[in-house]
Amino acid sequence: MARFRGTVQGSRGEASRLGHAKSGLHMKASGWNGHIRVDLTTVGDEDVCSVFHDAAGTTRLLYLGSLDKHDDPRGNEIKLYEEDESNG
């Protein structure tokens, strides 16, 4: 049984892929000037997510932590984007 499932929607419809505890699931979304990479893996029995931004030859780690929490393991508060209601 798969532990991870990823989906993508594009001009040719939706596609999905499965990942297991040993294989993980590795995804990349690219544009002309860079890409975002998401890796889902396991550490022990915990599901772990790594999110990277790659651009101009530089890779920046945006998030590394558990899939079941919204906190940064480095102790930083993660501010979630909230759309300004006045722009409705």
Backbone as JSON Lines, residues from 0, in Angstrom:
{"i":0,"aa":"M","n":[0.84,-1.18,0.0],"ca":[0.0,0.0,0.0],"c":[0.89,1.24,0.0]}
{"i":1,"aa":"A","n":[0.52,2.24,-0.81],"ca":[1.3,3.47,-0.91],"c":[1.16,4.32,0.35]}
{"i":2,"aa":"R","n":[2.22,4.99,0.7],"ca":[2.2,5.9,1.84],"c":[1.96,7.34,1.38]}
{"i":3,"aa":"F","n":[2.41,7.67,0.16],"ca":[2.28,9.02,-0.38],"c":[1.57,8.99,-1.72]}
{"i":4,"aa":"R","n":[0.87,10.07,-2.03],"ca":[0.23,10.21,-3.34],"c":[0.39,11.65,-3.79]}
{"i":5,"aa":"G","n":[0.82,11.84,-5.02],"ca":[0.96,13.18,-5.58],"c":[0.12,13.3,-6.83]}
{"i":6,"aa":"T","n":[-0.48,14.48,-7.05],"ca":[-1.25,14.72,-8.25],"c":[-0.77,16.01,-8.9]}
{"i":7,"aa":"V","n":[-0.98,16.09,-10.21],"ca":[-0.65,17.29,-10.97],"c":[-1.76,17.51,-12.0]}
{"i":8,"aa":"Q","n":[-2.12,18.76,-12.2],"ca":[-3.15,19.12,-13.18],"c":[-2.51,20.05,-14.2]}
{"i":9,"aa":"G","n":[-2.64,19.69,-15.47],"ca":[-2.1,20.51,-16.55],"c":[-3.04,20.49,-17.74]}
{"i":10,"aa":"S","n":[-2.52,20.89,-18.88],"ca":[-3.35,20.99,-20.08],"c":[-3.84,19.64,-20.58]}
{"i":11,"aa":"R","n":[-3.2,18.55,-20.15],"ca":[-3.6,17.21,-20.6],"c":[-4.38,16.46,-19.52]}
{"i":12,"aa":"G","n":[-4.9,17.18,-18.54],"ca":[-5.67,16.53,-17.49],"c":[-4.83,16.26,-16.25]}
{"i":13,"aa":"E","n":[-5.39,15.47,-15.36],"ca":[-4.72,15.16,-14.1],"c":[-3.97,13.85,-14.19]}
{"i":14,"aa":"A","n":[-2.82,13.8,-13.53],"ca":[-2.04,12.57,-13.41],"c":[-1.64,12.42,-11.95]}
{"i":15,"aa":"S","n":[-1.4,11.19,-11.52],"ca":[-1.0,10.97,-10.13],"c":[0.12,9.94,-10.07]}
{"i":16,"aa":"R","n":[0.86,9.97,-8.99],"ca":[1.92,9.01,-8.73],"c":[1.88,8.64,-7.25]}
{"i":17,"aa":"L","n":[2.31,7.41,-6.97],"ca":[2.35,6.9,-5.61],"c":[3.78,6.76,-5.14]}
{"i":18,"aa":"G","n":[4.0,6.88,-3.84],"ca":[5.31,6.66,-3.25],"c":[5.16,5.81,-2.0]}
{"i":19,"aa":"H","n":[6.18,5.06,-1.7],"ca":[6.19,4.19,-0.53],"c":[7.2,4.7,0.49]}
{"i":20,"aa":"A","n":[7.22,4.11,1.67],"ca":[8.15,4.54,2.71],"c":[9.6,4.47,2.23]}
{"i":21,"aa":"K","n":[9.95,3.45,1.46],"ca":[11.34,3.31,0.99],"c":[11.66,4.23,-0.19]}
{"i":22,"aa":"S","n":[10.7,4.45,-1.08],"ca":[10.96,5.26,-2.28],"c":[10.73,6.75,-2.04]}
{"i":23,"aa":"G","n":[9.82,7.08,-1.13],"ca":[9.42,8.46,-0.97],"c":[8.65,8.93,-2.19]}
{"i":24,"aa":"L","n":[8.37,10.22,-2.26],"ca":[7.73,10.83,-3.41],"c":[8.43,12.16,-3.66]}
{"i":25,"aa":"H","n":[8.91,12.36,-4.87],"ca":[9.72,13.54,-5.22],"c":[9.07,14.24,-6.4]}
{"i":26,"aa":"M","n":[8.74,15.52,-6.22],"ca":[8.01,16.27,-7.23],"c":[8.73,17.57,-7.55]}
{"i":27,"aa":"K","n":[8.59,18.04,-8.79],"ca":[9.19,19.29,-9.21],"c":[8.21,20.04,-10.1]}
{"i":28,"aa":"A","n":[8.0,21.32,-9.83],"ca":[7.18,22.19,-10.67],"c":[8.1,23.3,-11.18]}
{"i":29,"aa":"S","n":[8.24,23.39,-12.51],"ca":[9.22,24.3,-13.1],"c":[8.58,25.37,-13.96]}
{"i":30,"aa":"G","n":[9.19,26.52,-13.95],"ca":[8.87,27.63,-14.85],"c":[10.13,28.01,-15.61]}
{"i":31,"aa":"W","n":[10.09,29.08,-16.36],"ca":[11.26,29.49,-17.14],"c":[12.43,29.91,-16.25]}
{"i":32,"aa":"N","n":[12.15,30.42,-15.06],"ca":[13.21,31.03,-14.24],"c":[13.54,30.27,-12.96]}
{"i":33,"aa":"G","n":[12.99,29.09,-12.8],"ca":[13.3,28.32,-11.6],"c":[12.25,27.27,-11.35]}
{"i":34,"aa":"H","n":[12.38,26.61,-10.21],"ca":[11.38,25.6,-9.87],"c":[11.29,25.39,-8.36]}
{"i":35,"aa":"I","n":[10.19,24.77,-7.99],"ca":[9.93,24.36,-6.62],"c":[10.02,22.84,-6.59]}
{"i":36,"aa":"R","n":[10.72,22.31,-5.6],"ca":[10.85,20.86,-5.45],"c":[10.3,20.45,-4.09]}
{"i":37,"aa":"V","n":[9.52,19.39,-4.08],"ca":[8.95,18.87,-2.83],"c":[9.34,17.4,-2.72]}
{"i":38,"aa":"D","n":[9.93,17.04,-1.6],"ca":[10.32,15.66,-1.32],"c":[9.57,15.18,-0.08]}
{"i":39,"aa":"L","n":[8.86,14.07,-0.21],"ca":[8.19,13.43,0.93],"c":[8.95,12.16,1.26]}
{"i":40,"aa":"T","n":[9.38,12.04,2.48],"ca":[10.16,10.89,2.93],"c":[9.68,10.48,4.32]}
{"i":41,"aa":"T","n":[10.27,9.43,4.84],"ca":[9.97,9.02,6.21],"c":[11.24,9.03,7.04]}
{"i":42,"aa":"V","n":[11.08,9.4,8.29],"ca":[12.14,9.28,9.3],"c":[11.53,8.5,10.43]}
{"i":43,"aa":"G","n":[11.95,7.26,10.57],"ca":[11.28,6.37,11.51],"c":[9.87,6.13,11.02]}
{"i":44,"aa":"D","n":[8.88,6.46,11.84],"ca":[7.48,6.31,11.45],"c":[6.84,7.65,11.11]}
{"i":45,"aa":"E","n":[7.64,8.72,11.02],"ca":[7.13,10.06,10.77],"c":[7.26,10.42,9.29]}
{"i":46,"aa":"D","n":[6.22,11.04,8.73],"ca":[6.27,11.56,7.36],"c":[6.9,12.94,7.39]}
{"i":47,"aa":"V","n":[7.92,13.14,6.57],"ca":[8.68,14.39,6.57],"c":[8.61,15.02,5.19]}
{"i":48,"aa":"C","n":[8.48,16.35,5.16],"ca":[8.38,17.12,3.93],"c":[9.55,18.09,3.83]}
{"i":49,"aa":"S","n":[10.18,18.15,2.66],"ca":[11.2,19.16,2.36],"c":[10.73,19.93,1.14]}
{"i":50,"aa":"V","n":[10.74,21.27,1.23],"ca":[10.34,22.12,0.11],"c":[11.51,23.02,-0.24]}
{"i":51,"aa":"F","n":[11.92,23.0,-1.5],"ca":[13.07,23.78,-1.97],"c":[12.65,24.71,-3.1]}
{"i":52,"aa":"H","n":[13.29,25.88,-3.17],"ca":[13.14,26.79,-4.3],"c":[14.5,26.86,-4.99]}
{"i":53,"aa":"D","n":[14.53,26.53,-6.28],"ca":[15.75,26.56,-7.07],"c":[15.63,27.65,-8.12]}
{"i":54,"aa":"A","n":[16.59,28.6,-8.15],"ca":[16.61,29.65,-9.16],"c":[18.01,30.22,-9.26]}
{"i":55,"aa":"A","n":[18.41,30.57,-10.47],"ca":[19.7,31.22,-10.73],"c":[20.87,30.43,-10.13]}
{"i":56,"aa":"G","n":[20.8,29.12,-10.2],"ca":[21.89,28.29,-9.7],"c":[21.97,28.16,-8.2]}
{"i":57,"aa":"T","n":[20.95,28.62,-7.49],"ca":[20.93,28.58,-6.03],"c":[19.71,27.8,-5.56]}
{"i":58,"aa":"T","n":[19.9,26.97,-4.54],"ca":[18.8,26.22,-3.94],"c":[18.57,26.74,-2.52]}
{"i":59,"aa":"R","n":[17.32,27.04,-2.22],"ca":[16.97,27.54,-0.89],"c":[15.94,26.6,-0.26]}
{"i":60,"aa":"L","n":[16.22,26.14,0.94],"ca":[15.28,25.31,1.69],"c":[14.2,26.21,2.27]}
{"i":61,"aa":"L","n":[12.95,25.98,1.88],"ca":[11.83,26.78,2.38],"c":[11.18,26.14,3.6]}
{"i":62,"aa":"Y","n":[11.14,24.82,3.63],"ca":[10.52,24.12,4.75],"c":[11.11,22.74,4.9]}
{"i":63,"aa":"L","n":[11.34,22.34,6.12],"ca":[11.75,20.98,6.44],"c":[11.06,20.62,7.74]}
{"i":64,"aa":"G","n":[10.17,19.64,7.68],"ca":[9.48,19.27,8.9],"c":[8.41,18.23,8.66]}
{"i":65,"aa":"S","n":[7.68,17.97,9.7],"ca":[6.64,16.95,9.7],"c":[5.46,17.38,8.84]}
{"i":66,"aa":"L","n":[4.8,16.41,8.24],"ca":[3.59,16.71,7.46],"c":[2.38,16.98,8.35]}
{"i":67,"aa":"D","n":[2.44,16.59,9.61],"ca":[1.25,16.75,10.46],"c":[1.31,17.98,11.38]}
{"i":68,"aa":"K","n":[2.24,18.9,11.13],"ca":[2.37,20.11,11.95],"c":[2.61,21.31,11.04]}
{"i":69,"aa":"H","n":[2.33,22.5,11.56],"ca":[2.58,23.74,10.82],"c":[3.69,24.56,11.45]}
{"i":70,"aa":"D","n":[4.61,23.92,12.15],"ca":[5.67,24.69,12.75],"c":[7.02,24.31,12.15]}
{"i":71,"aa":"D","n":[7.92,25.24,12.15],"ca":[9.25,25.05,11.61],"c":[10.12,24.42,12.69]}
{"i":72,"aa":"P","n":[10.78,23.3,12.4],"ca":[11.6,22.65,13.42],"c":[12.77,23.51,13.89]}
{"i":73,"aa":"R","n":[13.1,24.58,13.15],"ca":[14.18,25.49,13.58],"c":[13.69,26.49,14.61]}
{"i":74,"aa":"G","n":[12.37,26.45,14.94],"ca":[11.83,27.34,15.96],"c":[11.23,28.61,15.4]}
{"i":75,"aa":"N","n":[11.24,28.8,14.08],"ca":[10.68,30.01,13.48],"c":[9.18,29.84,13.28]}
{"i":76,"aa":"E","n":[8.44,30.92,13.47],"ca":[7.01,30.88,13.2],"c":[6.8,30.9,11.69]}
{"i":77,"aa":"I","n":[5.95,30.02,11.19],"ca":[5.62,30.0,9.77],"c":[4.37,30.84,9.58]}
{"i":78,"aa":"K","n":[4.52,31.95,8.87],"ca":[3.38,32.82,8.61],"c":[2.67,32.32,7.36]}
{"i":79,"aa":"L","n":[1.4,32.01,7.5],"ca":[0.61,31.52,6.39],"c":[0.05,32.71,5.62]}
{"i":80,"aa":"Y","n":[0.01,32.6,4.31],"ca":[-0.53,33.66,3.47],"c":[-2.03,33.79,3.7]}
{"i":81,"aa":"E","n":[-2.46,35.0,3.94],"ca":[-3.88,35.27,4.07],"c":[-4.22,36.38,3.11]}
{"i":82,"aa":"E","n":[-5.16,36.12,2.2],"ca":[-5.54,37.11,1.2],"c":[-6.24,38.28,1.87]}
{"i":83,"aa":"D","n":[-5.89,39.48,1.44],"ca":[-6.51,40.69,1.97],"c":[-7.98,40.73,1.55]}
{"i":84,"aa":"E","n":[-8.88,40.73,2.54],"ca":[-10.31,40.68,2.25],"c":[-10.79,41.89,1.48]}
{"i":85,"aa":"S","n":[-10.09,43.02,1.56],"ca":[-10.52,44.23,0.84],"c":[-10.31,44.11,-0.66]}
{"i":86,"aa":"N","n":[-9.49,43.12,-1.11],"ca":[-9.24,42.94,-2.53],"c":[-10.28,42.02,-3.16]}
{"i":87,"aa":"G","n":[-11.23,41.51,-2.36],"ca":[-12.28,40.61,-2.67],"c":[-12.58,40.28,-4.02]}
